[in-house]
């Protein structure tokens, strides 16, 4: 009886050329153990190498002490080549069309030969309230532009921590030759204040007909805004956008003139139809020209540096306090005393701080 042939049989695969597999194996081996030096990072970043820029930002975002030390050394050497860009902050409620606007604006700038970096301040991505990671997939054209760089923000619960890393990323992007840095706020609320503290021009995107023309004029944000752009001003919404423009203009004239001597403007735009984008660009150029002439531009940057110095000290002191082993033990005890009404919050705090 003949042996039954199995339906399962192994065919000989196509063998890889020996040289290719050997070379690949060697390359993988080399890269696995290879650590790029600080000098290598700096040289490559100054050459505009995006891979090294991304790697350096990853080091900046890392919580590993060795990575942080390396990142600080890279930042220190990149600093003399930074500060040569225009930093633009863009904010607005979710659904206002920030991604579409940034893509249209970014494409307009790159068509003029500018190099654009898009960064985000997003403390909320860790609890999934929308992240620029989604924007990266939405900005399909900008993401493939060789003169553009889009960087998702690190997710973190501390807004200050995320913002500090974004600020350090700005320095690296500037050193890599990006002359326009766009900072997007993804979360709403406190993040606007933080973004305002690291940009030269602050742009607020609004929607017409969303019922928030006057109700949405929140004093804090309006005071910070250098311009309000009513987005999605197309089709049936065009009429509403014109009405909203008049309302916002009236409201803005109630505020005293800014220290920069700039009167905030209200413009309408449709990022989808590329309408109004060029006017916004001209307006920002006018603002930068005016503030550089009256020295406000440089004064504001110096004030921002002081703010970030004090903010970093605060964060570091707080981190050191809670990492202290004595404090960790005493804190548990003091919370217990609080729950049992044996102490007051103020006495407990005083006791812990004295430690």
Buried (B, 14 or more C-beta within 10 A) or exposed (E): EEEEEEEEEEEEEEEEEEEEEEEEEEEEEEEEEEEBEBEEBBBBBBEBBEEBBEBBBEBBBBEEEEBBEBBBBBBEBBEEBBBEBBBBBBBBBEEBBBBBBBBBBBBBBBEEEBBBBBBBBBBBBBEEEBBBBEBBEBBEEBBEBEBBBBBBBBBBEEBBBBBBBBBBBBBBBBBBBBBBBBBBBBBBEBBBBBBBBBBBBBBBBBBBBBEBBEEBBEEEBBEBBBBBBBBBBBEEBBEBBBEBBEBBEEBBEEEEEBEBEBEBBBBBBBBBEEBBBEBBBEBBEEBBEBBEEBEBBEEBEEEBEEEBEEBEEEBEEEEEEEEBEEBEEBBEEBEEBBEEEEBEEEEBEEBBEEE
